[in-house]
C-alpha cells in the first residue's frame, strides 16, 4: 500500500464512477493507451466534453424569444 500514489487513487476512483456508455468506452480503449491520470482525464474529456460550439448553441437556444410581430418562420430561422 505504501507504493500507491495519489494518481493511482484518482484513476481507481474515476473508473468506479463510469457507467453505461462511458464504461463501455473505457473497456474498448486499446491496451496500454492509458498510462497516467492525465492521459485518462484528457482522453475522457476529448470523448465526452462538449465542444464550445455546443455551449454556444445551447446558449442561443435558451435565449430564444419570439417577438409579437415576428412570424414563426422568422422566429425559427433568424
N, CA, C and O atoms as a GROMACS GRO file, in nm:
protein
  312
    1UNK      N    1   0.083  -0.120   0.000
    1UNK     CA    2   0.000   0.000   0.000
    1UNK      C    3   0.087   0.125   0.000
    1UNK      O    4   0.041   0.231  -0.044
    2UNK      N    5   0.207   0.116   0.047
    2UNK     CA    6   0.294   0.233   0.051
    2UNK      C    7   0.331   0.283  -0.088
    2UNK      O    8   0.367   0.399  -0.104
    3UNK      N    9   0.323   0.197  -0.188
    3UNK     CA   10   0.358   0.237  -0.325
    3UNK      C   11   0.240   0.298  -0.401
    3UNK      O   12   0.255   0.332  -0.518
    4UNK      N   13   0.125   0.312  -0.338
    4UNK     CA   14   0.007   0.367  -0.404
    4UNK      C   15   0.018   0.519  -0.404
    4UNK      O   16   0.035   0.582  -0.299
    5UNK      N   17   0.007   0.578  -0.522
    5UNK     CA   18   0.017   0.723  -0.535
    5UNK      C   19  -0.121   0.787  -0.539
    5UNK      O   20  -0.223   0.720  -0.557
    6UNK      N   21  -0.123   0.917  -0.523
    6UNK     CA   22  -0.248   0.993  -0.536
    6UNK      C   23  -0.307   0.972  -0.676
    6UNK      O   24  -0.428   0.962  -0.692
    7UNK      N   25  -0.219   0.966  -0.775
    7UNK     CA   26  -0.263   0.943  -0.913
    7UNK      C   27  -0.331   0.806  -0.926
    7UNK      O   28  -0.435   0.795  -0.992
    8UNK      N   29  -0.275   0.704  -0.864
    8UNK     CA   30  -0.336   0.570  -0.868
    8UNK      C   31  -0.476   0.573  -0.808
    8UNK      O   32  -0.569   0.514  -0.863
    9UNK      N   33  -0.490   0.642  -0.696
    9UNK     CA   34  -0.620   0.652  -0.630
    9UNK      C   35  -0.719   0.728  -0.719
    9UNK      O   36  -0.835   0.688  -0.731
   10UNK      N   37  -0.673   0.836  -0.781
   10UNK     CA   38  -0.760   0.914  -0.870
   10UNK      C   39  -0.814   0.829  -0.984
   10UNK      O   40  -0.932   0.833  -1.015
   11UNK      N   41  -0.726   0.750  -1.046
   11UNK     CA   42  -0.767   0.664  -1.157
   11UNK      C   43  -0.869   0.562  -1.109
   11UNK      O   44  -0.973   0.544  -1.172
   12UNK      N   45  -0.841   0.496  -0.998
   12UNK     CA   46  -0.933   0.394  -0.946
   12UNK      C   47  -1.069   0.453  -0.911
   12UNK      O   48  -1.172   0.395  -0.945
   13UNK      N   49  -1.069   0.566  -0.844
   13UNK     CA   50  -1.196   0.629  -0.807
   13UNK      C   51  -1.274   0.672  -0.931
   13UNK      O   52  -1.396   0.656  -0.937
   14UNK      N   53  -1.205   0.728  -1.028
   14UNK     CA   54  -1.272   0.770  -1.151
   14UNK      C   55  -1.335   0.651  -1.222
   14UNK      O   56  -1.450   0.657  -1.265
   15UNK      N   57  -1.260   0.543  -1.234
   15UNK     CA   58  -1.310   0.425  -1.305
   15UNK      C   59  -1.432   0.367  -1.235
   15UNK      O   60  -1.520   0.310  -1.300
   16UNK      N   61  -1.439   0.380  -1.104
   16UNK     CA   62  -1.556   0.331  -1.029
   16UNK      C   63  -1.682   0.410  -1.061
   16UNK      O   64  -1.792   0.360  -1.041
   17UNK      N   65  -1.666   0.532  -1.111
   17UNK     CA   66  -1.784   0.615  -1.141
   17UNK      C   67  -1.839   0.591  -1.281
   17UNK      O   68  -1.952   0.632  -1.311
   18UNK      N   69  -1.763   0.526  -1.367
   18UNK     CA   70  -1.808   0.507  -1.505
   18UNK      C   71  -1.922   0.407  -1.512
   18UNK      O   72  -1.918   0.301  -1.449
   19UNK      N   73  -2.024   0.443  -1.588
   19UNK     CA   74  -2.140   0.356  -1.608
   19UNK      C   75  -2.182   0.364  -1.754
   19UNK      O   76  -2.147   0.458  -1.826
   20UNK      N   77  -2.258   0.265  -1.797
   20UNK     CA   78  -2.317   0.266  -1.930
   20UNK      C   79  -2.216   0.287  -2.041
   20UNK      O   80  -2.112   0.223  -2.043
   21UNK      N   81  -2.249   0.379  -2.135
   21UNK     CA   82  -2.161   0.401  -2.250
   21UNK      C   83  -2.019   0.444  -2.212
   21UNK      O   84  -1.924   0.407  -2.280
   22UNK      N   85  -2.005   0.519  -2.105
   22UNK     CA   86  -1.870   0.562  -2.063
   22UNK      C   87  -1.787   0.442  -2.018
   22UNK      O   88  -1.668   0.435  -2.048
   23UNK      N   89  -1.849   0.350  -1.946
   23UNK     CA   90  -1.777   0.229  -1.903
   23UNK      C   91  -1.741   0.144  -2.024
   23UNK      O   92  -1.631   0.089  -2.031
   24UNK      N   93  -1.832   0.132  -2.119
   24UNK     CA   94  -1.803   0.056  -2.241
   24UNK      C   95  -1.691   0.122  -2.321
   24UNK      O   96  -1.604   0.054  -2.374
   25UNK      N   97  -1.695   0.255  -2.328
   25UNK     CA   98  -1.588   0.328  -2.397
   25UNK      C   99  -1.453   0.293  -2.336
   25UNK      O  100  -1.358   0.263  -2.407
   26UNK      N  101  -1.446   0.298  -2.204
   26UNK     CA  102  -1.319   0.270  -2.137
   26UNK      C  103  -1.273   0.126  -2.163
   26UNK      O  104  -1.155   0.102  -2.188
   27UNK      N  105  -1.366   0.032  -2.157
   27UNK     CA  106  -1.331  -0.109  -2.177
   27UNK      C  107  -1.278  -0.136  -2.317
   27UNK      O  108  -1.205  -0.233  -2.338
   28UNK      N  109  -1.314  -0.051  -2.413
   28UNK     CA  110  -1.270  -0.072  -2.551
   28UNK      C  111  -1.147   0.010  -2.590
   28UNK      O  112  -1.106   0.008  -2.706
   29UNK      N  113  -1.088   0.082  -2.495
   29UNK     CA  114  -0.964   0.153  -2.525
   29UNK      C  115  -0.854   0.052  -2.550
   29UNK      O  116  -0.852  -0.055  -2.488
   30UNK      N  117  -0.762   0.083  -2.639
   30UNK     CA  118  -0.650  -0.010  -2.664
   30UNK      C  119  -0.569  -0.034  -2.537
   30UNK      O  120  -0.544   0.058  -2.459
   31UNK      N  121  -0.528  -0.158  -2.518
   31UNK     CA  122  -0.447  -0.192  -2.401
   31UNK      C  123  -0.322  -0.105  -2.398
   31UNK      O  124  -0.255  -0.088  -2.500
   32UNK      N  125  -0.291  -0.052  -2.283
   32UNK     CA  126  -0.171   0.029  -2.267
   32UNK      C  127  -0.186   0.174  -2.311
   32UNK      O  128  -0.089   0.250  -2.304
   33UNK      N  129  -0.305   0.213  -2.356
   33UNK     CA  130  -0.322   0.350  -2.406
   33UNK      C  131  -0.335   0.452  -2.293
   33UNK      O  132  -0.310   0.571  -2.313
   34UNK      N  133  -0.373   0.407  -2.175
   34UNK     CA  134  -0.383   0.496  -2.060
   34UNK      C  135  -0.265   0.467  -1.968
   34UNK      O  136  -0.255   0.360  -1.908
   35UNK      N  137  -0.175   0.564  -1.959
   35UNK     CA  138  -0.053   0.544  -1.881
   35UNK      C  139  -0.045   0.634  -1.759
   35UNK      O  140   0.046   0.621  -1.677
   36UNK      N  141  -0.142   0.725  -1.746
   36UNK     CA  142  -0.140   0.817  -1.631
   36UNK      C  143  -0.279   0.875  -1.611
   36UNK      O  144  -0.367   0.863  -1.696
   37UNK      N  145  -0.296   0.939  -1.496
   37UNK     CA  146  -0.420   1.008  -1.468
   37UNK      C  147  -0.444   1.117  -1.572
   37UNK      O  148  -0.556   1.135  -1.620
   38UNK      N  149  -0.340   1.190  -1.608
   38UNK     CA  150  -0.353   1.298  -1.707
   38UNK      C  151  -0.399   1.244  -1.842
   38UNK      O  152  -0.483   1.305  -1.908
   39UNK      N  153  -0.346   1.130  -1.882
   39UNK     CA  154  -0.386   1.069  -2.009
   39UNK      C  155  -0.532   1.026  -2.003
   39UNK      O  156  -0.608   1.048  -2.098
   40UNK      N  157  -0.572   0.966  -1.892
   40UNK     CA  158  -0.712   0.923  -1.876
   40UNK      C  159  -0.804   1.044  -1.879
   40UNK      O  160  -0.905   1.044  -1.949
   41UNK      N  161  -0.769   1.147  -1.804
   41UNK     CA  162  -0.851   1.268  -1.798
   41UNK      C  163  -0.864   1.331  -1.936
   41UNK      O  164  -0.975   1.363  -1.979
   42UNK      N  165  -0.753   1.349  -2.005
   42UNK     CA  166  -0.756   1.414  -2.137
   42UNK      C  167  -0.832   1.331  -2.240
   42UNK      O  168  -0.907   1.386  -2.321
   43UNK      N  169  -0.812   1.200  -2.237
   43UNK     CA  170  -0.881   1.111  -2.331
   43UNK      C  171  -1.032   1.114  -2.306
   43UNK      O  172  -1.111   1.117  -2.400
   44UNK      N  173  -1.071   1.112  -2.179
   44UNK     CA  174  -1.212   1.118  -2.144
   44UNK      C  175  -1.273   1.251  -2.186
   44UNK      O  176  -1.382   1.255  -2.243
   45UNK      N  177  -1.203   1.360  -2.159
   45UNK     CA  178  -1.254   1.492  -2.198
   45UNK      C  179  -1.266   1.505  -2.349
   45UNK      O  180  -1.363   1.563  -2.399
   46UNK      N  181  -1.170   1.452  -2.422
   46UNK     CA  182  -1.178   1.456  -2.568
   46UNK      C  183  -1.303   1.386  -2.618
   46UNK      O  184  -1.363   1.426  -2.718
   47UNK      N  185  -1.341   1.280  -2.549
   47UNK     CA  186  -1.456   1.199  -2.592
   47UNK      C  187  -1.589   1.258  -2.545
   47UNK      O  188  -1.687   1.256  -2.620
   48UNK      N  189  -1.593   1.311  -2.422
   48UNK     CA  190  -1.722   1.346  -2.362
   48UNK      C  191  -1.744   1.494  -2.333
   48UNK      O  192  -1.858   1.534  -2.309
   49UNK      N  193  -1.643   1.576  -2.335
   49UNK     CA  194  -1.662   1.717  -2.306
   49UNK      C  195  -1.723   1.785  -2.429
   49UNK      O  196  -1.669   1.774  -2.539
   50UNK      N  197  -1.834   1.855  -2.410
   50UNK     CA  198  -1.896   1.923  -2.525
   50UNK      C  199  -1.801   2.028  -2.582
   50UNK      O  200  -1.723   2.090  -2.510
   51UNK      N  201  -1.810   2.047  -2.710
   51UNK     CA  202  -1.728   2.149  -2.774
   51UNK      C  203  -1.783   2.287  -2.739
   51UNK      O  204  -1.897   2.299  -2.692
   52UNK      N  205  -1.705   2.387  -2.761
   52UNK     CA  206  -1.750   2.523  -2.735
   52UNK      C  207  -1.871   2.555  -2.822
   52UNK      O  208  -1.959   2.631  -2.780
   53UNK      N  209  -1.877   2.499  -2.942
   53UNK     CA  210  -1.992   2.521  -3.030
   53UNK      C  211  -2.120   2.470  -2.966
   53UNK      O  212  -2.226   2.531  -2.983
   54UNK      N  213  -2.112   2.360  -2.892
   54UNK     CA  214  -2.230   2.307  -2.825
   54UNK      C  215  -2.278   2.406  -2.719
   54UNK      O  216  -2.398   2.426  -2.703
   55UNK      N  217  -2.184   2.467  -2.646
   55UNK     CA  218  -2.223   2.566  -2.546
   55UNK      C  219  -2.284   2.690  -2.612
   55UNK      O  220  -2.380   2.746  -2.560
   56UNK      N  221  -2.229   2.731  -2.724
   56UNK     CA  222  -2.282   2.846  -2.797
   56UNK      C  223  -2.424   2.817  -2.844
   56UNK      O  224  -2.512   2.901  -2.830
   57UNK      N  225  -2.446   2.699  -2.900
   57UNK     CA  226  -2.579   2.660  -2.946
   57UNK      C  227  -2.677   2.653  -2.829
   57UNK      O  228  -2.789   2.702  -2.840
   58UNK      N  229  -2.636   2.594  -2.719
   58UNK     CA  230  -2.723   2.584  -2.602
   58UNK      C  231  -2.760   2.724  -2.552
   58UNK      O  232  -2.875   2.749  -2.518
   59UNK      N  233  -2.663   2.812  -2.548
   59UNK     CA  234  -2.690   2.949  -2.504
   59UNK      C  235  -2.790   3.017  -2.597
   59UNK      O  236  -2.883   3.085  -2.552
   60UNK      N  237  -2.771   2.997  -2.726
   60UNK     CA  238  -2.862   3.057  -2.825
   60UNK      C  239  -3.004   3.003  -2.807
   60UNK      O  240  -3.100   3.078  -2.812
   61UNK      N  241  -3.015   2.873  -2.788
   61UNK     CA  242  -3.146   2.810  -2.773
   61UNK      C  243  -3.215   2.859  -2.646
   61UNK      O  244  -3.334   2.888  -2.648
   62UNK      N  245  -3.141   2.868  -2.537
   62UNK     CA  246  -3.203   2.908  -2.411
   62UNK      C  247  -3.242   3.055  -2.409
   62UNK      O  248  -3.324   3.096  -2.326
   63UNK      N  249  -3.186   3.135  -2.498
   63UNK     CA  250  -3.221   3.276  -2.502
   63UNK      C  251  -3.317   3.312  -2.616
   63UNK      O  252  -3.342   3.430  -2.641
   64UNK      N  253  -3.371   3.212  -2.683
   64UNK     CA  254  -3.467   3.238  -2.790
   64UNK      C  255  -3.594   3.299  -2.734
   64UNK      O  256  -3.644   3.256  -2.630
   65UNK      N  257  -3.646   3.397  -2.803
   65UNK     CA  258  -3.773   3.457  -2.763
   65UNK      C  259  -3.841   3.509  -2.888
   65UNK      O  260  -3.786   3.590  -2.962
   66UNK      N  261  -3.962   3.462  -2.910
   66UNK     CA  262  -4.039   3.507  -3.027
   66UNK      C  263  -4.100   3.642  -2.994
   66UNK      O  264  -4.167   3.660  -2.893
   67UNK      N  265  -4.076   3.737  -3.082
   67UNK     CA  266  -4.134   3.870  -3.066
   67UNK      C  267  -4.279   3.869  -3.118
   67UNK      O  268  -4.314   3.787  -3.203
   68UNK      N  269  -4.360   3.958  -3.067
   68UNK     CA  270  -4.502   3.961  -3.103
   68UNK      C  271  -4.523   3.981  -3.253
   68UNK      O  272  -4.616   3.923  -3.310
   69UNK      N  273  -4.440   4.061  -3.316
   69UNK     CA  274  -4.457   4.090  -3.459
   69UNK      C  275  -4.377   3.995  -3.548
   69UNK      O  276  -4.369   4.018  -3.669
   70UNK      N  277  -4.320   3.893  -3.493
   70UNK     CA  278  -4.233   3.801  -3.566
   70UNK      C  279  -4.312   3.677  -3.610
   70UNK      O  280  -4.385   3.618  -3.530
   71UNK      N  281  -4.298   3.639  -3.736
   71UNK     CA  282  -4.365   3.517  -3.783
   71UNK      C  283  -4.292   3.396  -3.727
   71UNK      O  284  -4.177   3.406  -3.683
   72UNK      N  285  -4.358   3.282  -3.728
   72UNK     CA  286  -4.292   3.159  -3.681
   72UNK      C  287  -4.171   3.128  -3.768
   72UNK      O  288  -4.069   3.081  -3.717
   73UNK      N  289  -4.181   3.152  -3.897
   73UNK     CA  290  -4.068   3.128  -3.988
   73UNK      C  291  -3.948   3.215  -3.949
   73UNK      O  292  -3.835   3.166  -3.942
   74UNK      N  293  -3.974   3.344  -3.925
   74UNK     CA  294  -3.866   3.434  -3.885
   74UNK      C  295  -3.808   3.394  -3.748
   74UNK      O  296  -3.688   3.403  -3.726
   75UNK      N  297  -3.895   3.351  -3.660
   75UNK     CA  298  -3.852   3.308  -3.526
   75UNK      C  299  -3.762   3.185  -3.536
   75UNK      O  300  -3.660   3.176  -3.468
   76UNK      N  301  -3.802   3.092  -3.619
   76UNK     CA  302  -3.730   2.966  -3.632
   76UNK      C  303  -3.601   2.981  -3.711
   76UNK      O  304  -3.503   2.912  -3.683
   77UNK      N  305  -3.600   3.070  -3.810
   77UNK     CA  306  -3.482   3.092  -3.897
   77UNK      C  307  -3.439   3.239  -3.887
   77UNK      O  308  -3.468   3.318  -3.977
   78UNK      N  309  -3.370   3.275  -3.781
   78UNK     CA  310  -3.334   3.417  -3.764
   78UNK      C  311  -3.234   3.463  -3.869
   78UNK      O  312  -3.194   3.580  -3.869
   0.00000   0.00000   0.00000
